[in-house]
Amino acid sequence: MALVADGQDITLDGTLERVVFKNDETGWTVARFELGSHQITTVVGELLGISEGLPLRLRGQWVEDKKFGRQFKVTSYALRSPETLVGIERFIGAAGIQGIGPEMAKRLVKKFGMETLEVIDREPHRLTEVVGIGAARASTLSKAFADHRHVQDMMVFLHGIGVSASLAPRIIKRYGKDAVSLIRANPYRLAHEIRGIGFRTADAYAQKLGIARDAPERIEAGLLHALETAAEDGHMHMPDELLITQTAELLGIAQELIAPRLGALQLAGRVIRESLGDRGPCTELPWAFDAEADAAARLAELVNTPHRASSLDVGASIHAFEAGTNIQLAGQQRRAVEAAMLDKCVVITGGPGVGKTTIVKAIVNLAKLTKKRIALGAPTGRAAKRLGEATQHEAMTIHRLLEYQPHENGFARKPENPLEIDLLVIDETSMVDAQLFKAVMAALPAAAQLVLVGDVDQLPSVGAGSVLSDVIQSGAATVIRLTEIFRQAQASKIVVSAHRINHGELPDLDTPAGANTDFFFIGRDDPEAARQTIIELVSERIPTRFGFNAVTEVQVLAPMHRGELGTAMLNKSLQDKLNPAITGQLELVRGERTFRRGDKVMQLKNDYDKNVFNGDIGVITGITAENVVSVEIDGRIATYKREELDQLVHAYAVSIHKSQGSEYPAIVIPLGTQHFMMLQRSLLYTAVTRGKRLVVIVGSRRAVQMAVRNAEARQRFTWFAERVRAAVTESMR
């Protein structure tokens, strides 16, 4: 083997002798490679779809590893045809095809010699000349061998354009034998059809395939990506001017090249363009148009359809409720209950301590008196559980209420199979996005009543839309705004601080040490010092002084994912402190995360087969040698195979957005000026209102001031209010 300077690109031809190590997740492989004349060397790199015995052409550089010495680092590779009888025999025997083991490979090569691969590929009928192979088996072996080589070819192609080991199998499973041709024709389809691939990744593949920067398919993919990104930020549409500007910046091309492709997408039905408000022409994805238009039409029909008449004396019934429960309703509460009994669509909104739960209890009580069929729903399991406990009436998640069928990709409750109810109450409505509200309205009979309860000043839904705010703005609902804080709530500094924040006033941050209160501020301008303080608070100070369990009862709520005070670093630090590695105890590494027994984790997506939902938090109770993880969530056990672990993240710290609809006994909020992009009044207000018994803010006083002063939460582009007004007017004609 001739010596070549390290770092210089060269090509090696040979045979993969033995795989020493392979990471199935990343494709990283360490192997022994035979160069010929029994010269063996070590090669390392991402080698997808390879097996022992394969003849390969490797391209890469010689490197000197401090621990393992001289190795060949592979940057690309290609399959070669074997050039010797022994090579052919090994090539066939190593393919892993049922029915062709080393012994059968030896017999095939003995019979057909250097023509063996040609016979298997093009003349499979001749395989019957080998003892033990009949016509049916010959056909099966030929097809299996062809499929195997085709998969290898596809894997090599995918590796060549930069596809990772974890994504390549998904692509092949989705497209089958057509993978290469489909991707060559339009690699951007991967961004929409393969989980884990976004526009930027697909664009990188496209560049390697030589697709021009101003190619029509690239511009159209960029436009769709901009719209999808806007939807992830909560928008239902984008003004065309903004859409074109952002797409041009994304693609690095002139704006004038983009408008024609926007028109092409419209003609193809992949986007919808219209103008309803004062923003000029706007563009939306079809699902967004359908969600708004359908829900608006059904809400208009509902408010214009009379409900079942009742002889109930509402005033007397409220008095009876007060007497029976020893609860005295305030004026605003009484008006809310009256509206819920008499009007078709009612919104009840207000902050903490203003009595929303008491109102819902009264509504349920009065509805039962009139024999109304009532249903209670909430966006999350935790919110539904709280609602049911408060009202002593069954409450469930909206998905369960509408009988979501994951494998049928839809809800069983819909216009042809509506809910059999007279009154629907939805709590935590600020969390409901446009698509879920569309499903609610599709399942609700037009003669029913709808009561939406929530805090419109909290962060809007994680999903696109601004449903609660838009329903209020539409004028279609009777809106009751609760502003009076009840005496018992006034004793809580959490409640008082939340309302001060919501009114643009700075909360009292100067609590004396040792004070008997439920709201604290600890000043730490340095992010590293703040992070260390948070770790100390969660692991020691809060459990010691207040008796909360550090893992299950104390929750860190962070504005961002990145940085010293982001969820990623906080989770790593808190895991190391609260649940460090134990010698001999099984761990499971998935990407950058290490899962251990006792870890606090959060579910990232709805999984109806497991009965777990986006935002659910649990604790890992076990990890098996077969890489199965068990998680206890609200008293039930969910199990995850290794490939399903992308559904879980550590949850010692979670984002404030992810905390919506949840309450925690104690919360710690890191707030630094490096969060300036996220410092909004609604964000801080939402975080503070998640704490039931203790709230601690750690960080910069200036950051708190910035958040309180910034009332301009980013406006979401929606047209739901306009659509409802238009639909109500149209239905009254």
C-alpha positions in Angstrom: 0.0 0.0 0.0 1.6 3.2 -1.2 1.9 6.0 1.4 -0.1 9.1 0.7 0.0 12.3 2.7 -2.8 12.7 5.3 -5.7 14.9 4.2 -5.1 14.3 0.4 -8.2 13.0 -1.5 -7.6 9.5 -3.0 -9.6 6.5 -4.1 -9.3 3.0 -2.8 -10.8 -0.1 -4.5 -11.3 -3.2 -2.5 -13.8 -5.4 -0.5 -15.5 -4.7 2.8 -14.0 -7.5 4.9 -15.6 -7.0 8.3 -17.8 -4.5 10.1 -16.3 -3.8 13.5 -18.8 -1.2 14.6 -22.0 0.4 13.2 -24.3 3.0 14.7 -27.7 2.2 13.1 -29.0 5.7 13.9 -26.2 7.7 12.3 -24.7 5.2 9.9 -21.2 5.7 11.3 -19.2 2.6 10.6 -15.8 1.3 11.5 -14.8 -1.6 9.2 -11.8 -3.6 7.9 -11.2 -3.1 4.2 -9.2 -5.5 2.0 -7.3 -3.6 -0.7 -6.1 -6.8 -2.5 -3.2 -9.1 -1.9 -4.5 -9.5 1.7 -3.7 -5.9 2.5 -6.1 -4.8 5.2 -6.8 -1.3 6.5 -9.3 0.4 8.8 -11.9 2.6 7.2 -14.4 4.9 9.0 -17.3 7.0 7.9 -21.1 7.0 7.2 -21.6 3.9 5.1 -25.3 3.3 4.3 -26.6 0.0 2.9 -23.4 -1.8 2.9 -22.6 -5.3 4.2 -19.6 -7.6 4.5 -18.3 -9.0 1.3 -19.3 -6.0 -0.8 -16.7 -4.7 -3.4 -16.5 -0.9 -3.0 -14.7 2.1 -4.4 -14.0 4.5 -1.5 -13.1 8.1 -1.8 -11.6 10.0 1.2 -8.4 10.8 3.1 -5.9 9.1 5.3 -6.1 10.5 8.9 -4.1 9.8 12.0 -6.4 9.0 15.0 -4.8 9.6 18.4 -6.3 6.4 19.8 -6.6 4.0 16.8 -3.8 5.1 14.6 -3.8 5.5 10.8 -7.3 5.1 9.2 -9.0 5.9 6.0 -11.9 8.4 6.5 -14.5 7.9 3.8 -16.3 10.9 2.2 -18.1 9.0 -0.6 -18.3 5.5 -2.0 -19.7 3.5 -4.8 -20.5 -0.2 -5.3 -18.3 -2.2 -7.7 -18.8 -5.5 -9.4 -16.7 -8.3 -8.0 -13.8 -9.2 -10.2 -12.9 -12.7 -9.0 -14.7 -15.9 -8.3 -14.1 -15.6 -4.6 -15.3 -12.0 -4.7 -18.5 -13.1 -6.5 -19.1 -15.9 -4.0 -18.7 -13.5 -1.1 -20.8 -10.8 -2.8 -23.7 -13.2 -3.2 -23.4 -14.9 0.1 -23.2 -11.6 2.0 -26.4 -10.2 0.5 -28.5 -11.6 3.3 -31.1 -13.0 1.0 -33.2 -15.8 2.3 -32.3 -19.0 0.3 -28.8 -17.8 -0.7 -26.3 -18.5 2.1 -22.6 -19.2 1.8 -23.2 -22.8 0.7 -25.7 -21.9 -2.1 -23.4 -19.1 -3.2 -20.5 -21.5 -3.6 -22.7 -23.9 -5.7 -23.9 -21.1 -7.9 -20.3 -19.8 -8.6 -19.1 -23.3 -9.2 -21.8 -23.7 -11.9 -21.7 -20.4 -13.6 -18.3 -18.9 -12.8 -17.7 -15.3 -13.7 -21.2 -15.2 -15.4 -23.0 -15.9 -12.1 -24.3 -12.3 -11.5 -25.4 -12.0 -15.1 -27.3 -15.3 -14.8 -29.1 -14.2 -11.6 -29.9 -10.8 -13.1 -30.9 -11.6 -16.7 -31.3 -15.3 -17.1 -32.9 -16.5 -13.8 -34.4 -19.6 -15.6 -30.9 -21.0 -15.8 -30.6 -21.2 -12.0 -32.6 -24.4 -12.2 -29.5 -26.0 -13.5 -28.2 -26.0 -10.0 -29.3 -28.9 -7.8 -32.0 -27.9 -5.3 -33.3 -24.9 -7.3 -36.7 -25.2 -9.0 -38.4 -22.8 -11.3 -40.4 -21.0 -8.5 -37.3 -20.7 -6.3 -35.2 -19.4 -9.2 -37.7 -16.6 -9.8 -37.9 -15.8 -6.1 -34.1 -15.7 -5.7 -33.6 -13.5 -8.8 -36.2 -11.0 -7.7 -34.9 -10.9 -4.1 -31.3 -10.3 -5.4 -32.5 -7.6 -7.8 -34.4 -5.9 -4.9 -31.3 -6.1 -2.7 -29.0 -4.5 -5.3 -31.6 -1.8 -6.0 -31.8 -0.9 -2.4 -28.0 -0.7 -2.2 -27.9 1.5 -5.2 -30.6 3.8 -3.7 -28.7 4.0 -0.4 -25.5 4.9 -2.2 -27.4 7.6 -4.2 -29.0 9.0 -1.0 -25.7 9.1 0.8 -24.1 10.8 -2.2 -26.6 13.8 -1.9 -26.1 14.0 1.9 -29.1 12.0 3.2 -28.4 10.7 6.8 -28.6 7.1 7.9 -31.8 7.8 9.9 -33.6 9.4 7.0 -32.6 7.1 4.1 -34.8 4.1 5.2 -37.9 6.5 5.5 -37.3 7.7 2.0 -37.0 4.2 0.6 -40.1 3.0 2.5 -42.1 6.0 1.2 -41.1 5.9 -2.5 -39.9 2.3 -3.0 -38.1 1.5 -6.3 -39.0 5.0 -7.6 -37.0 6.8 -4.9 -34.1 7.9 -7.1 -36.1 9.0 -10.1 -38.6 10.9 -8.0 -35.9 12.7 -6.0 -33.9 13.6 -9.1 -37.1 15.0 -10.6 -38.0 17.1 -7.6 -36.0 16.8 -4.3 -38.2 19.4 -2.7 -41.1 17.0 -2.3 -39.1 15.4 0.5 -39.8 18.5 2.6 -43.6 17.8 2.5 -43.6 14.0 2.4 -40.8 12.7 4.7 -40.9 13.3 8.4 -37.6 14.9 9.6 -36.8 16.7 6.3 -37.5 20.4 6.0 -37.0 22.9 3.1 -33.4 23.7 4.0 -32.4 20.0 4.1 -34.2 19.3 0.8 -32.6 22.4 -0.7 -29.1 21.1 0.2 -29.9 17.8 -1.6 -31.1 19.8 -4.6 -27.9 21.8 -4.8 -25.9 18.5 -4.9 -28.2 17.4 -7.7 -27.3 20.6 -9.7 -30.8 22.3 -9.5 -30.4 26.0 -10.3 -31.0 28.6 -7.7 -33.8 30.2 -9.8 -35.4 26.9 -10.9 -39.2 27.0 -10.8 -39.4 24.0 -8.5 -37.0 25.7 -6.0 -39.0 29.0 -6.0 -42.3 27.2 -5.5 -40.8 25.1 -2.7 -39.5 28.3 -1.1 -42.9 30.0 -1.3 -44.6 27.0 0.3 -41.9 26.8 3.0 -42.4 30.5 3.8 -46.2 29.9 4.2 -45.6 26.8 6.3 -43.1 28.7 8.5 -45.7 31.5 8.9 -48.2 28.9 10.0 -45.8 27.6 12.6 -45.6 31.1 13.9 -49.4 31.2 14.1 -50.4 32.9 10.9 -53.3 31.7 8.7 -52.1 33.7 5.7 -49.4 36.1 4.5 -49.7 39.4 2.7 -48.2 38.8 -0.8 -45.7 41.6 -0.5 -44.3 40.1 2.7 -44.4 36.6 1.3 -42.4 37.6 -1.8 -39.9 39.5 0.2 -39.3 36.7 2.7 -39.0 34.1 -0.1 -36.5 36.2 -2.0 -34.4 36.5 1.1 -34.7 32.8 1.8 -33.6 31.8 -1.7 -31.1 34.5 -2.4 -32.8 35.6 -5.7 -34.5 38.6 -7.1 -38.1 39.4 -6.0 -39.3 39.7 -9.6 -38.7 36.0 -10.2 -41.1 35.0 -7.5 -44.5 36.4 -8.5 -44.9 34.2 -11.6 -44.3 31.1 -9.5 -46.9 32.3 -6.9 -49.4 32.5 -9.8 -48.4 29.0 -10.9 -49.0 27.6 -7.4 -52.4 29.3 -7.4 -53.3 27.7 -10.8 -52.2 24.3 -9.5 -54.5 24.7 -6.4 -51.6 24.5 -4.0 -52.3 28.0 -2.6 -55.3 30.3 -2.4 -55.1 34.0 -2.9 -57.7 36.6 -1.8 -58.2 39.9 -0.1 -60.6 40.4 2.7 -59.1 43.0 5.0 -56.9 46.0 4.7 -53.7 44.0 4.0 -54.1 43.8 0.2 -53.7 40.6 -1.7 -52.8 37.7 0.6 -51.9 34.0 0.1 -52.8 31.0 2.3 -52.4 27.3 2.2 -55.6 25.4 1.3 -56.0 23.8 4.7 -55.9 27.3 6.4 -58.6 28.6 4.0 -60.7 25.5 4.7 -60.3 25.8 8.5 -61.4 29.4 8.6 -64.1 29.4 6.0 -65.8 26.2 7.2 -65.7 27.2 10.9 -67.0 30.7 10.1 -69.9 29.4 8.1 -70.9 27.0 10.8 -70.5 29.6 13.6 -72.7 31.9 11.6 -75.3 29.2 11.2 -75.2 28.4 14.9 -75.8 32.0 16.1 -78.7 32.4 13.6 -80.4 29.1 14.6 -82.7 29.3 17.7 -82.0 26.9 20.5 -84.5 24.8 22.3 -86.9 27.0 24.3 -86.8 26.6 28.1 -89.3 27.7 30.8 -86.5 28.0 33.3 -86.5 31.1 35.5 -82.8 31.8 35.2 -82.7 34.3 38.1 -84.5 32.0 40.5 -82.3 29.1 39.4 -79.1 31.1 40.1 -80.5 32.0 43.5 -81.1 28.3 44.2 -77.5 27.5 43.0 -76.1 30.1 45.4 -78.2 28.8 48.3 -77.3 25.1 47.6 -73.5 25.7 47.2 -73.1 28.6 49.7 -71.5 30.6 46.8 -72.5 34.2 46.1 -72.1 35.1 42.5 -70.8 38.6 41.7 -72.6 40.8 39.2 -70.2 39.9 36.3 -70.5 36.2 37.1 -74.3 36.3 37.2 -74.4 38.0 33.8 -72.1 35.3 32.4 -74.3 32.5 33.7 -77.5 34.2 32.4 -75.9 34.6 29.0 -74.8 31.0 28.9 -78.4 30.0 29.5 -80.0 32.3 27.0 -77.6 33.2 24.2 -76.3 31.0 21.4 -72.6 31.8 21.6 -70.9 33.2 24.7 -67.3 34.0 25.5 -66.3 34.2 29.2 -62.8 35.7 29.5 -60.7 36.9 32.4 -57.5 36.4 34.3 -56.7 34.3 37.5 -58.9 34.8 40.6 -61.9 36.2 38.8 -64.2 33.2 39.2 -64.3 31.5 35.8 -64.4 28.1 37.4 -67.4 29.1 39.6 -69.3 30.3 36.6 -68.8 27.0 34.8 -70.0 25.1 37.9 -73.1 27.3 37.9 -73.7 26.8 34.1 -73.5 23.0 34.5 -75.9 23.1 37.5 -78.5 25.2 35.7 -78.2 23.1 32.5 -79.0 20.0 34.4 -82.1 21.6 35.9 -83.4 22.2 32.4 -82.5 18.7 31.2 -80.1 20.1 28.7 -77.6 17.6 27.4 -74.2 19.2 28.2 -70.6 18.4 27.2 -67.5 19.8 28.7 -64.2 19.8 26.7 -60.7 21.2 27.0 -57.6 21.1 24.7 -55.4 19.0 27.1 -55.9 16.1 29.4 -54.8 18.0 32.4 -57.2 20.9 31.7 -60.0 18.4 31.1 -59.3 16.7 34.4 -59.3 20.0 36.3 -62.6 21.0 34.6 -64.2 17.7 35.5 -63.1 17.9 39.2 -64.3 21.4 39.5 -67.8 20.8 38.1 -68.4 17.2 39.2 -69.4 16.5 35.6 -67.6 14.4 33.0 -65.1 16.5 31.0 -62.8 15.2 28.3 -60.2 16.4 25.8 -61.7 17.9 22.6 -60.2 15.1 20.6 -61.8 12.4 22.8 -65.1 14.3 22.8 -65.1 14.4 19.0 -64.0 10.8 18.9 -60.8 11.2 17.0 -59.8 8.2 14.9 -56.0 8.3 14.2 -56.0 5.6 11.7 -58.9 7.0 9.8 -57.3 10.5 9.9 -60.3 12.3 11.2 -63.0 12.7 13.8 -66.0 10.4 14.0 -68.2 13.4 15.1 -68.9 15.6 12.1 -71.9 17.1 10.3 -73.4 13.6 9.4 -72.7 12.3 12.9 -73.0 15.4 15.2 -72.6 15.5 19.0 -76.0 14.7 20.6 -75.9 17.7 23.0 -77.6 21.0 23.6 -74.8 22.9 25.2 -71.0 22.7 24.8 -68.6 24.4 27.2 -64.9 24.6 26.2 -62.4 25.6 28.8 -58.9 27.0 28.1 -60.1 28.2 24.7 -57.0 30.3 24.2 -55.2 27.1 23.4 -57.6 26.0 20.6 -56.2 26.5 17.1 -58.1 27.1 13.9 -58.0 23.5 12.7 -59.3 22.1 16.0 -62.0 24.8 16.1 -63.1 23.8 12.7 -63.6 20.2 13.9 -65.5 21.5 17.0 -67.9 23.5 14.8 -68.3 20.6 12.3 -69.5 18.4 15.2 -71.8 20.9 16.9 -75.5 20.9 16.0 -76.7 24.3 14.7 -79.4 24.3 17.4 -76.9 23.9 20.2 -75.3 26.6 22.4 -71.6 27.2 22.6 -69.7 28.6 25.6 -66.0 29.4 25.2 -64.1 30.0 28.5 -60.5 31.3 28.5 -58.1 34.1 29.1 -57.7 36.1 25.9 -54.6 37.8 27.4 -52.6 34.6 27.5 -50.4 33.5 24.7 -52.5 32.3 21.7 -52.6 28.7 20.6 -49.4 26.9 19.6 -51.1 25.9 16.4 -52.1 28.5 13.7 -55.0 30.9 14.3 -56.2 33.2 17.1 -59.6 31.6 17.7 -60.7 33.1 21.1 -59.6 36.6 20.1 -61.2 36.3 16.6 -64.5 35.1 18.0 -64.6 38.1 20.3 -63.7 40.5 17.4 -66.3 38.9 15.1 -69.2 40.3 17.1 -71.0 36.9 16.8 -70.7 36.1 20.6 -71.9 37.6 23.8 -68.7 38.6 25.5 -68.4 38.7 29.3 -65.1 40.1 30.5 -64.4 39.3 34.1 -62.3 42.0 35.9 -63.1 41.7 39.6 -60.5 39.8 41.6 -62.2 38.0 44.6 -61.0 38.6 48.1 -59.5 35.1 48.6 -57.6 35.5 45.4 -56.3 38.9 46.4 -54.3 37.2 49.2 -52.2 35.5 46.6 -49.2 37.5 45.3 -49.2 35.3 42.3 -52.7 36.5 41.3 -52.0 40.1 42.1 -48.7 40.0 40.2 -50.3 38.4 37.2 -52.9 41.2 37.0 -50.3 43.9 37.4 -48.3 42.4 34.6 -51.4 42.2 32.4 -52.2 45.9 33.1 -48.6 46.9 32.2 -47.5 47.5 35.7 -44.3 46.1 37.2 -45.0 43.5 39.9 -43.5 43.9 43.4 -40.0 42.4 42.9 -38.6 43.3 46.4 -39.9 40.5 48.6 -37.9 40.4 51.9 -35.9 37.2 52.5 -38.0 34.7 54.5 -41.3 36.5 53.7 -44.4 34.4 53.8 -45.5 34.8 50.2 -46.0 32.8 47.0 -44.2 35.1 44.6 -40.4 35.8 44.5 -37.9 37.5 42.3 -34.2 36.6 42.5 -31.9 39.0 40.7 -29.2 37.4 38.6 -27.9 39.5 35.6 -25.3 37.0 34.6 -27.0 34.0 32.7 -24.5 31.4 34.1 -25.2 32.6 37.6 -28.9 32.6 36.9 -28.7 29.0 35.7 -26.8 27.8 38.7 -29.3 29.5 41.0 -32.2 27.8 39.2 -30.5 24.4 39.6 -30.0 25.1 43.3 -33.7 26.3 43.7 -35.2 23.3 42.0 -33.0 20.6 43.6 -32.6 22.0 47.1 -34.1 25.3 48.2 -37.7 24.9 47.1 -38.0 21.2 48.2 -36.4 22.0 51.5 -38.5 25.1 52.4 -41.8 24.3 50.7 -41.8 20.5 50.6 -42.4 20.2 46.8 -40.9 17.2 45.0 -38.1 18.5 42.8 -39.0 16.3 39.8 -42.8 16.0 39.8 -43.9 19.3 41.5 -41.4 21.9 40.5 -41.4 23.0 36.8 -39.0 25.4 35.1 -40.7 27.5 32.4 -38.3 29.1 29.9 -39.0 31.7 27.2 -36.6 30.0 24.7 -34.9 26.7 23.8 -31.4 28.0 23.2 -28.8 29.8 25.3 -27.7 29.5 28.9 -31.2 29.9 30.1 -32.9 27.9 27.4 -34.7 24.6 27.9 -31.9 22.6 26.3 -29.1 23.6 28.7 -31.4 23.8 31.7 -32.6 20.2 31.0 -29.1 19.0 30.7 -28.0 20.7 33.9 -31.1 19.6 35.9 -30.8 16.0 34.7 -27.2 15.9 35.8 -28.2 17.3 39.2 -31.5 15.4 39.8 -30.9 12.2 37.9 -27.2 11.6 37.3 -25.9 8.5 35.5 -25.4 5.4 37.7 -22.8 2.8 36.9 -24.5 -0.3 35.7 -27.9 1.3 35.1 -29.3 1.1 31.6 -29.4 4.3 29.6 -30.7 4.9 26.1 -29.1 7.5 23.8 -31.2 9.0 21.1 -29.5 11.8 19.1 -28.2 14.3 21.6 -30.5 13.1 24.4 -29.7 10.4 27.0 -32.7 8.9 28.7 -32.5 7.4 32.2 -34.9 5.7 34.6 -36.3 8.5 36.7 -36.1 11.2 34.0 -38.9 13.7 33.6 -40.1 13.8 30.0 -42.7 15.4 27.8 -44.7 14.0 24.9 -44.4 16.1 21.8 -47.3 14.8 19.7 -50.6 13.2 20.0 -50.4 9.4 20.0 -53.9 8.0 20.3 -52.7 4.4 20.3 -50.7 5.1 23.5 -53.4 7.4 24.9 -50.8 10.2 25.3 -51.0 13.7 24.0 -48.9 16.7 23.1 -47.7 18.3 26.3 -48.3 15.4 28.6 -45.5 15.1 31.2 -44.4 11.9 32.9 -41.4 10.0 34.5 -39.5 7.2 32.9 -40.1 4.1 35.1 -37.9 1.6 33.2 -35.6 0.9 30.3 -35.1 -2.6 29.0 -32.2 -4.3 27.3 -34.4 -4.4 24.2 -34.4 -0.5 24.2 -38.1 -0.2 25.3 -38.8 2.8 27.5 -41.7 2.9 30.0 -43.1 6.2 31.0 -45.7 6.8 33.8 -48.1 9.7 32.7 -51.0 10.5 35.0 -51.0 7.1 36.6 -50.9 5.1 33.3 -47.9 3.5 31.6 -46.9 4.2 28.0 -44.1 2.3 26.3 -41.8 3.5 23.5 -39.6 1.6 21.2 -36.2 3.2 20.3 -37.5 4.5 17.0 -40.4 6.2 18.8 -38.2 8.3 21.2 -38.4 11.3 19.0 -41.8 11.8 20.6 -40.1 12.5 23.9 -38.0 15.3 25.3 -36.7 16.0 28.8 -39.1 18.1 30.7 -37.3 19.4 33.8 -37.5 22.7 31.8 -40.2 23.3 29.2 -41.1 26.3 27.0 -43.7 28.7 28.3 -45.7 28.0 25.1 -45.7 24.3 25.9 -47.0 25.0 29.4 -50.3 26.5 28.2 -53.3 24.8 29.7 -51.3 23.3 32.5 -50.9 24.2 36.2 -47.9 23.3 38.4 -47.6 23.5 42.2 -44.3 25.5 41.8 -42.7 27.1 38.9 -39.3 28.8 38.3 -39.1 31.3 35.4 -35.6 32.3 34.0 -35.8 35.7 32.5 -32.8 37.4 31.0 -32.2 40.2 28.6 -30.8 37.7 26.1 -34.4 36.6 25.7 -35.2 40.1 24.3 -36.8 38.6 21.1 -39.4 36.8 23.3 -39.9 39.3 26.1 -43.6 40.1 25.7 -46.2 40.9 28.3 -48.4 38.0 27.3 -45.5 35.5 27.6 -44.6 36.6 31.2 -48.3 36.8 32.1 -48.9 33.2 30.8 -45.9 31.9 32.7 -46.9 33.5 36.0 -50.4 32.2 35.8 -49.2 28.6 35.5 -48.1 28.6 39.1 -50.6 27.4 41.7 -48.7 27.8 45.0 -45.3 29.2 44.2 -43.7 31.4 41.4 -40.0 32.3 41.4 -38.6 34.6 38.7 -34.8 34.3 38.4 -32.9 36.8 36.2 -32.7 40.4 35.3 -34.9 43.1 36.7 -34.5 44.9 33.3 -35.8 41.8 31.5 -39.0 41.8 33.6 -39.4 45.5 32.8 -39.0 44.9 29.1 -41.5 42.1 29.1 -44.1 44.1 31.1 -43.7 47.1 28.8 -43.9 45.1 25.5 -47.7 44.8 25.0 -47.3 44.4 21.3 -47.5 40.6 21.0 -46.8 39.7 17.4 -50.0 40.2 15.4 -51.2 37.0 13.8 -52.5 37.2 10.3 -56.0 35.7 10.4 -59.3 36.5 8.7 -61.6 34.5 10.9 -63.4 37.5 12.4 -64.0 39.0 8.9 -65.2 35.6 7.6 -67.7 35.2 10.5 -69.1 38.7 10.1 -69.5 38.2 6.4 -71.1 34.7 6.9 -73.5 36.1 9.6 -74.6 38.9 7.3 -75.1 36.4 4.4 -77.1 33.9 6.4 -79.5 36.6 7.6 -80.5 37.6 4.0 
